[in-house]
Amino acid sequence: MTIRPLADRVVIKSVEAEETTKSGIILTAAAQEKPSIAEIVAVGPGGTVDGKEVEMFVKVGDKVLISKYSGTEVKVDGVEYSIVRQDDILAVVEESAVKSAPKAAKTVEKPAAKRGGRKPAAAKAETATAAKKPGRKPAAKATGAKRGPKPKTNK
């Protein structure tokens, strides 16, 4: 038996869900998330839907990202399919672009103020000149803690 979708509907088959996590923990069927990547099995003809002309942008064999709770699930000949509208498809996954793209190095530049708590020389000079100008209060210390008088000790 085959399924032929009408109007702007698409028949999709979910790609198998991950059974283990990256750290190697095996997940039960109940703990696995519903996969958001699916393969298109059949595409409707498009046409006029709700008074608007709809052009189909996807084709059979495309892998797509879908909304988590979209569509209607059906079971035909022991295989589970979902029928979704083209509007529920979020993106087309292009595997060749993903595999061929080189992995970028993950280097994050820390701001100067965060490096070891020291300010660069230019920032120190600005703070010093701001404190010397008349009518300005001296800049607060980098630690931000206010110190009061020392407590008296009995010796």
Steps between C-alpha positions, in 0.01 A plus 500: 500500500630849421412839643435791263476832687261772386555875454799630698548191715815288519547140621815458707675213675700578814871428499601254774551660840831482685505204738808612692615838624839650414634374832388142419185471713240274334152655492174310525228558241302712747798726576586568136384827349283501192743561213464832325671385179289309250524379143230596249321198352228675296409859406157640416437695179465843663242719324250735660466467878273740692483731197879528466722336238742258669823388332671190639865567589590149618541177306504128575825392666573834670591489869318771692469647849144501630322643802491257793125461532388562143308276265285192524662164566378199298615139478492330159627143448678510838693820419428826684463815292397856577295723272591867543427822316785663316471793748600264785835426334762728653799432274653265245815326625776502238741226606772578244539852638512374858757225436730701273518810719819506708456518874585845631726529799309594809714780638326762702670833556452616856447871559798685646322573827446126562862392453642444844326808641761741357418792280710576193728805518265710284211439741719592798603826333135591431408432863791711627416796276131481588586520870723807449239707316326756720142421595540122463517245776789255502423165334405207725752226561490193274390271786194708575518418873495793741729476798412648831712566806684205652332342800669556835667199653564445870859402569 
